[in-house]
Amino acid sequence: MKITVDNIKCGGCAATITKKLTTTFDVENIDINIEQGIMNLDVDDAKKAEVVKVLLNLGYPEIDSVHGFNSVKAKAKSFVSCAIGKMDT
């Protein structure tokens, strides 16, 4: 499955996403292109809505899926997720 998301800024962001998706969906292979915000992961396409929801809760919404205040909220969440990812690595 390929998903493009907003707010990925660094390895801390990628670490948080990888940890959460790995534990939630028992994923073994996640590839994250930080510069482009593109993720490739081995999850059944039928679970895309669930994956997108988990990502949004972390602050990394699918590209063009949130706007206005919800976009600001997602960005704020991503800063926290990023910091947690940096501390965990």
SVG drawing of the C-alpha trace seen along z (x, -y; Angstrom):
<svg xmlns="http://www.w3.org/2000/svg" viewBox="-11 -27 29 36">
<polyline fill="none" stroke="black" stroke-width="0.4" points="0.0,0.0 1.2,-3.5 0.1,-6.5 1.2,-10.2 0.9,-12.2 1.5,-15.7 3.8,-16.8 6.7,-14.2 9.7,-16.3 12.5,-14.0 13.6,-10.6 11.7,-11.2 8.5,-11.4 9.3,-8.3 10.3,-6.4 6.9,-7.2 5.0,-6.2 7.0,-3.0 6.6,-2.0 2.8,-2.6 2.0,-1.0 4.3,2.0 2.5,2.7 -1.0,1.9 -1.0,3.8 1.9,6.3 3.7,4.8 7.2,6.0 8.1,3.7 7.6,-0.1 9.5,-2.4 9.1,-6.1 10.4,-8.8 10.7,-11.7 11.2,-14.4 8.2,-13.4 6.0,-12.2 5.4,-8.9 5.0,-5.6 5.0,-2.1 3.9,0.6 2.9,4.2 -0.7,4.0 -3.8,5.3 -5.4,2.4 -8.7,3.2 -7.2,1.8 -6.3,-1.6 -9.0,-3.5 -7.7,-2.1 -4.1,-3.0 -5.2,-6.5 -7.0,-7.0 -4.0,-5.9 -1.8,-8.3 -4.2,-11.2 -4.3,-10.5 -0.5,-10.8 -0.7,-14.1 0.2,-12.8 -3.0,-13.1 -3.3,-11.7 -2.4,-14.5 -5.3,-16.9 -7.6,-15.1 -7.8,-17.8 -8.1,-21.6 -8.4,-24.6 -8.4,-24.1 -8.1,-20.3 -4.9,-20.8 -3.5,-23.0 -4.4,-20.3 -2.7,-17.7 0.4,-19.8 0.5,-20.3 0.1,-16.5 2.9,-15.8 5.3,-17.9 4.5,-15.8 4.8,-12.6 8.1,-13.8 9.5,-14.5 8.5,-11.2 10.1,-9.5 13.3,-11.3 13.4,-10.3 12.7,-6.7 15.6,-6.4"/>
</svg>
